[in-house]
Amino acid sequence: MTTTPDLRQDHPTGTPVPPEVREAVLDVARRAGAAARVLATATRATKDAALHAMADALVASTAEIVEANAVDLERGRAAGTSAGLLDRLALTPDRVAAIAAALRELASLPDPVGEVVRGSTLPNGLRLRQVRVPLGVVGMIYEARPNVTVDAAGLALKSGNAAILRGGSAAAASNTVVVGVLREALRAAGLPADAVQSIDEHGRAGAVALMHARGLVDLLVPRGGADLIRTVVQEATVPVVETGTGNCHVYVDASADPAVALPIILNSKTQRVGVCNAAETLLVHRDAAATFLPPALAALHDAGVTLHGDDRTAAHAPEGVTVVPATEEDWATEYLSLDLAVRVVDSLEEAVDHIRAWSSGHTEAIVTADLAASETFVAQVDSAAVMVNASTRFTDGGEFGLGAEIGISTQKMHARGPMGLPELTTTKWVVHGDGQVRP
């Protein structure tokens, strides 16, 4: 009797992976591995020239990229995609120029490959060096972010890695054009086009196959919403670095200067709402509430922010400002929209407790004039980035001077915070001897 193969085996997501899709993705991974071997020995001059070629090609193809992006945006609007996600998806001529500029900035950064992390000479004469080397093949699974296609390709190239990209259906038209432009630029620069490949054509089944390409993919980076990240972390058999959702907090301490605190919370919340480092919760010390909250709530309301607050927050709302009663769901939510949860706390300790209970471990900020309070906050808040008297919006590879980033890690192994070039390398021990043998 003939039986039908179970294409869902080993896939808790329930996404079937047809054999032809699995083999196609594995073939992509094998070709990426071959390209990675070439990149591992490429000089910095060669890689930097390729980055400039990629940047020039993107600028030259701006009209084609924006036209393809318009198709994605129209499809997203028809599907009811939120304003925040549409903002992430959108590519304008200025954004294309900024993405190209990021590649050029990346070219100006030091090459991490070959850096000696540490070294010594043992008593027996063995000379040890721990040096940075490329990871090999880096996979990216992300959604509605065509800029990530360029960032990932550029970072992988500079650090000597090949990139396999799964950008999702929301940005399919944009990514098809962008990947084509990047591959042609690599080819023209004398490097293998397979250093950048997309598996978008294989859909979700292709993404699952990539998650299971153990032995061919050296690191997989999910970047997107909580569901996507959770699925990849739970599903993958290849190594995964967990990039986090951004339930970020701003805490206004008792000693905070309102003139400093107000611009910080406005910038953290409203400068760009659909990003992981936008603030989602405002905590205010009770001793600062009467002075700070009325003008802050009014300013946030005027900026179009819907306020979700506790009773003590509502008591400080000026006339004409509505505060929606907050629930536990609000404390847990990454809104990615013009919504903000607001709570009055009795102490710094209560603020830290709230953050440790609800934070996603991304970025938290304290506004204070008290050095001891800032030091306590920094020591006790367990997140990848902690800001003192600065907006949460600075947690970004470019803003940190790292160049483009491949994601912001909220885990504690290998990499934490913005992942730039060094985080896309591993290390190798190189030992030189003169015939020594172990006694």
C-alpha positions in Angstrom: 0.0 0.0 0.0 1.3 3.5 -0.9 1.3 6.1 1.8 1.4 9.9 1.5 4.5 11.4 3.1 3.7 13.6 6.1 5.1 17.0 5.0 4.4 18.5 8.5 6.8 16.2 10.3 9.1 18.0 12.8 7.4 21.3 12.1 5.3 22.5 15.2 4.2 25.5 13.1 2.1 23.2 11.1 3.5 24.7 7.9 4.0 21.9 5.3 7.4 21.8 3.6 7.2 20.0 0.3 10.4 18.1 -0.6 11.1 20.4 -3.6 11.0 23.5 -1.4 13.2 21.9 1.2 15.8 20.9 -1.5 15.6 24.4 -3.1 16.3 26.1 0.2 19.1 23.7 1.0 20.6 24.4 -2.5 20.5 28.1 -1.7 22.3 27.4 1.6 25.0 25.3 -0.1 25.6 28.1 -2.7 25.7 30.6 0.2 28.3 28.4 1.9 30.5 28.5 -1.3 30.2 32.3 -1.4 31.0 32.6 2.2 34.3 30.8 1.6 35.2 33.4 -0.9 34.2 36.3 1.4 36.2 34.9 4.3 39.4 35.6 2.5 38.3 38.8 0.7 40.4 41.9 1.6 38.8 44.9 3.3 39.5 46.9 0.1 37.5 44.4 -2.0 34.6 44.3 0.5 34.5 48.1 0.8 34.5 48.6 -2.9 31.6 46.2 -3.2 29.7 48.1 -0.5 30.2 51.4 -2.4 29.1 49.6 -5.6 25.9 48.4 -3.9 25.2 51.9 -2.6 25.6 53.4 -6.1 23.4 50.7 -7.6 20.6 51.4 -5.1 20.7 55.1 -5.8 20.7 54.5 -9.6 17.7 52.2 -9.2 15.7 54.5 -6.9 12.8 54.9 -9.3 12.4 51.2 -9.8 12.6 50.4 -6.1 10.1 53.1 -5.1 7.7 51.9 -7.9 7.9 48.3 -6.6 7.5 49.5 -3.0 4.3 51.3 -4.1 2.9 47.9 -5.0 3.6 46.6 -1.6 2.2 49.6 0.2 -1.1 49.4 -1.9 -1.4 45.7 -1.0 -0.8 46.5 2.6 -3.4 49.2 2.8 -5.9 46.9 1.1 -5.1 44.3 3.7 -5.7 46.7 6.6 -2.0 46.9 7.6 -1.5 49.3 10.6 0.0 52.7 10.0 3.1 51.8 12.0 3.8 48.8 9.9 3.1 50.7 6.7 5.7 53.3 7.8 8.2 50.5 8.3 7.4 49.2 4.9 7.6 52.5 3.0 10.6 53.4 0.8 10.9 57.0 -0.5 13.7 58.4 -2.5 15.1 59.9 0.7 15.0 56.6 2.5 16.7 54.8 -0.4 19.4 57.5 -0.3 19.7 57.0 3.5 20.0 53.2 3.1 22.7 53.7 0.5 24.5 56.2 2.8 24.5 53.6 5.5 26.3 51.2 3.2 28.9 53.8 2.6 29.3 54.5 6.3 29.6 50.7 6.8 32.5 50.7 4.4 34.3 53.3 6.5 34.2 51.2 9.6 37.1 48.9 10.7 36.9 45.4 9.4 36.4 43.0 12.3 37.8 40.0 10.5 41.3 39.2 11.7 41.1 41.4 14.8 43.1 39.9 17.6 40.9 39.6 20.7 43.6 38.4 23.0 46.9 36.6 22.8 49.8 35.3 24.8 52.9 33.1 24.8 52.8 30.1 27.1 55.7 29.0 29.2 56.3 26.2 26.7 56.8 28.6 23.9 53.4 28.2 22.2 52.1 31.5 20.8 48.3 31.9 21.1 46.0 34.3 19.4 42.2 34.5 19.5 41.1 36.2 16.3 37.8 37.2 14.9 36.5 35.2 11.9 33.3 35.2 9.9 30.4 33.1 11.1 29.8 31.8 7.5 26.2 31.8 6.4 23.7 34.1 8.2 20.0 33.8 7.7 17.5 36.6 8.3 13.7 36.1 8.7 11.9 39.5 8.9 8.8 41.2 7.8 7.7 44.5 6.2 11.2 46.0 6.4 12.9 46.3 3.0 15.6 48.4 4.5 16.7 45.3 6.5 17.4 43.6 3.2 20.1 46.1 2.5 21.4 46.4 6.1 21.7 42.6 6.4 23.4 42.2 3.1 25.9 45.0 3.8 26.7 43.8 7.4 27.1 40.2 6.2 29.4 41.3 3.4 31.6 43.5 5.5 32.0 40.8 8.2 32.8 38.2 5.5 29.5 36.3 5.7 26.9 35.3 3.1 23.3 36.2 3.7 20.1 34.3 3.1 17.1 36.6 3.3 13.4 35.8 3.9 11.7 39.2 3.9 8.1 38.2 3.9 5.1 38.7 1.6 4.4 42.2 2.7 7.6 43.5 1.1 7.8 41.0 -1.7 7.9 43.4 -4.7 10.4 45.7 -3.0 12.7 42.9 -1.9 12.7 41.3 -5.3 14.0 44.5 -6.9 16.5 45.3 -4.1 18.0 41.8 -3.9 18.4 41.9 -7.7 20.2 45.2 -7.6 22.5 44.0 -4.8 23.4 40.8 -6.5 24.3 42.5 -9.8 26.4 45.0 -7.9 28.3 42.2 -6.2 28.9 40.5 -9.5 30.2 43.7 -11.0 32.5 44.1 -8.1 34.0 40.7 -8.6 32.4 38.9 -5.7 29.9 36.0 -5.9 26.3 37.1 -6.4 25.3 34.2 -4.1 26.7 36.2 -1.2 23.1 37.7 -1.1 20.1 35.4 -1.8 16.4 35.5 -1.1 14.1 32.6 -0.4 10.9 34.7 -0.6 9.6 32.8 -3.5 9.2 29.7 -1.3 6.9 31.4 1.2 6.5 30.2 4.8 7.5 26.7 3.8 10.8 28.1 2.7 11.2 29.9 6.0 10.6 26.7 7.9 13.1 24.9 5.7 15.7 27.6 6.5 15.1 27.1 10.2 16.0 23.4 9.8 19.0 23.8 7.5 21.3 22.6 10.3 24.9 22.3 9.3 24.4 24.8 6.4 23.2 27.9 8.3 25.5 29.2 11.0 23.2 31.8 12.5 19.6 32.7 12.1 18.3 36.1 13.1 14.5 36.7 13.3 13.5 40.4 13.2 9.9 41.4 13.5 6.9 41.0 15.8 6.6 38.9 18.9 4.8 36.0 17.1 7.5 35.8 14.4 10.4 35.8 16.8 8.7 33.3 19.1 8.0 30.9 16.2 11.6 31.0 15.0 13.1 30.5 18.5 10.8 27.6 19.1 11.0 26.0 15.7 14.6 26.4 14.5 17.2 23.7 14.8 19.9 26.0 13.6 21.5 28.5 16.0 19.3 31.5 16.6 20.0 34.9 18.2 16.8 36.3 19.6 16.1 39.9 18.6 13.4 41.5 20.8 10.2 43.2 20.6 10.3 46.6 22.2 8.1 47.1 25.2 10.2 50.1 26.2 9.7 52.3 29.3 10.5 55.9 30.3 10.6 56.5 34.0 10.4 60.1 35.3 12.0 60.2 38.7 11.0 62.5 41.6 14.0 64.8 40.9 13.5 65.1 37.1 13.4 68.5 35.5 10.1 68.7 33.6 11.8 70.7 30.9 14.2 67.8 30.3 11.6 65.0 30.8 8.9 66.3 28.4 11.0 66.4 25.2 12.4 62.9 26.1 9.0 61.2 26.4 7.6 63.0 23.3 10.6 61.9 21.2 10.6 58.4 22.6 6.9 58.0 21.8 6.2 60.0 18.7 9.4 60.5 16.7 8.6 57.2 14.9 6.0 54.9 16.4 6.4 51.7 14.4 9.9 50.8 15.6 11.1 48.6 18.4 12.8 51.4 20.4 9.7 53.6 20.7 8.5 54.0 24.2 5.3 52.2 25.1 5.0 52.9 28.8 5.6 56.1 30.9 6.1 55.7 34.6 6.1 58.8 36.8 7.1 59.1 40.4 4.3 60.3 42.6 6.3 63.3 43.8 6.7 64.5 40.2 3.2 63.7 39.0 1.4 66.9 39.9 4.0 69.0 38.2 4.9 66.8 35.2 1.8 65.0 34.2 -0.7 67.8 33.3 1.6 69.4 30.7 2.9 66.0 29.6 -0.5 64.5 29.1 -1.6 67.6 27.2 1.4 67.6 24.9 1.0 63.8 24.2 -2.7 64.3 23.5 -1.9 67.2 21.2 0.6 64.9 19.4 -2.3 62.5 18.7 -1.3 59.9 21.4 -4.1 57.8 23.0 -3.4 57.6 26.7 -4.0 54.4 28.7 -3.5 55.3 32.4 -4.2 54.2 35.9 -6.5 56.1 38.2 -3.7 58.4 39.6 -2.7 59.3 36.0 -6.3 60.1 35.1 -6.6 62.4 38.2 -3.8 64.6 36.7 -5.3 64.8 33.2 -6.1 68.4 32.2 -9.5 69.4 30.8 -10.1 68.0 27.4 -7.6 65.1 27.7 -9.1 61.7 27.9 -7.3 58.9 29.7 -8.5 55.4 28.9 -8.4 53.1 31.9 -5.3 50.9 31.7 -5.4 47.1 32.1 -2.6 44.6 32.5 -2.7 44.0 28.8 -1.6 47.6 28.3 1.4 47.1 30.5 2.4 44.1 28.3 1.7 45.7 24.9 4.1 46.8 22.3 1.7 49.2 20.6 3.7 50.3 17.6 1.2 53.1 17.3 0.3 56.4 18.8 -0.8 54.7 22.1 1.0 55.0 25.5 0.4 53.3 28.8 1.0 55.7 31.8 1.3 54.8 35.5 2.1 56.7 38.6 4.5 54.8 41.0 5.4 55.4 44.6 9.1 54.9 44.3 12.1 54.1 42.1 11.9 50.6 43.4 8.3 50.2 42.2 9.3 51.6 38.8 12.1 49.0 38.5 9.7 46.2 39.6 7.2 47.3 37.0 9.8 47.3 34.3 11.2 43.9 35.3 7.7 42.5 35.3 6.6 43.8 31.9 9.6 44.8 29.8 10.7 42.8 26.8 14.3 43.6 27.8 15.0 46.0 25.0 15.5 49.7 26.2 14.5 51.6 29.3 15.1 55.2 30.2 15.3 57.2 33.4 15.0 61.0 33.6 16.5 62.2 36.8 18.8 64.8 38.4 19.7 62.3 41.2 23.0 60.5 40.5 22.3 57.8 43.0 18.9 57.1 41.5 20.4 56.8 38.0 23.0 54.4 39.2 20.4 52.3 41.0 18.2 52.2 37.9 21.1 51.2 35.6 22.2 48.5 38.0 18.8 47.0 38.6 17.1 47.3 35.2 17.9 44.1 33.2 17.6 45.3 29.6 19.9 45.4 26.6 20.1 49.2 26.8 19.5 51.7 29.6 19.3 55.4 28.9 19.9 58.1 31.5 18.3 61.4 30.5 18.1 60.5 26.9 15.4 59.2 24.5 14.9 55.4 24.0 15.0 56.1 20.2 18.9 56.1 20.4 19.1 52.3 20.7 20.1 51.8 17.1 23.2 50.7 15.4 23.6 53.8 13.4 23.0 56.1 16.3 25.5 54.2 18.4 28.1 54.7 15.7 28.1 51.0 14.8 26.9 51.4 11.3 23.8 49.6 10.2 22.6 46.8 12.5 21.2 43.4 11.8 18.9 43.5 14.8 18.8 44.4 18.5 19.5 41.3 20.6 17.6 40.9 23.9 19.3 37.7 24.8 22.4 37.4 26.9 24.6 35.0 25.0 26.9 35.9 22.1 25.4 39.4 21.5 23.2 41.8 23.4 21.9 45.2 22.1 22.5 46.5 18.6 24.2 43.8 16.5 26.8 45.4 14.3 29.9 43.9 12.7 31.7 42.3 15.6 28.5 40.5 16.5 28.5 38.8 13.1 31.8 37.2 13.8 33.0 34.4 16.0 36.5 33.7 17.1 39.2 31.1 16.3 42.2 30.2 18.3 45.4 30.2 16.3 48.4 28.5 17.9 52.0 28.6 16.6 54.6 26.3 17.9 58.1 25.0 17.2 57.5 21.3 17.4 56.1 21.2 21.0 54.3 18.0 22.0 52.2 17.5 25.1 54.0 15.6 27.9 
